[in-house]
Amino acid sequence: MLWNLGMEVVAWINRAAPVDALSVQMTAISVLMSLYALMLVVLGVATRSVLNRVLGLGLFGVVIAKLYLSDVWQLSRILRITAFLALGVVLLLVSYLYSRFKPVIERLWKDEK
């Protein structure tokens, strides 16, 4: 599903045809992956699914690696700032979610062992 969403975003950007399409595509993919990871974490907490939470956190790791290893070197300054700000907001939301539901998550970890 993430792959299909990414292809749709790229096609939408190509139709809009901005001047710097590659940078906009890279930023949009990073933001899309971050939002998808956030959705996985929220879904994992809501349904008490460890797999969704772990996959969401793993996808956050992939997004962070992508930003630091690839996007930093190829994006323009404005798009780089946008990508890092979006990632920061999403990570703050996940941090709030985990701190807010910490007792529930700890009980889930203990129940499954």
C-alpha positions, 0 to 999 in steps of 0.5 A: 500500500505504501508503494502504491501511495508513493507512486500516486504522489510521484504521478501527481507531482509529475502532473503538476510539473514544478521546476524542481520535481525531483526534490519535491518528489523526495520530500513528498515521499519522506513526508508520506512515509512518516505519516504512514509510520505514524498511522502504523503506530497509532493503529498498533496502540489502538488495536494492541498490535505489537507488530504494527507498532514495531513496523511503524517504529522501523519505518521511522528509522528508514525515514530518518536514514533516508533524510540523513543519507540521501535527502540532505545532499539532494534537496534544496534548502526550503525542501530540506527544512520542510522535510525535517520539520515534518519529520520532527512534528510526526516524531513529537506526535509519536513521542506524545502517543507513547508517553500518554499510553505508556502504562497501557503499552507496558501492560501489553508487553508484559501480557504477551511474554 
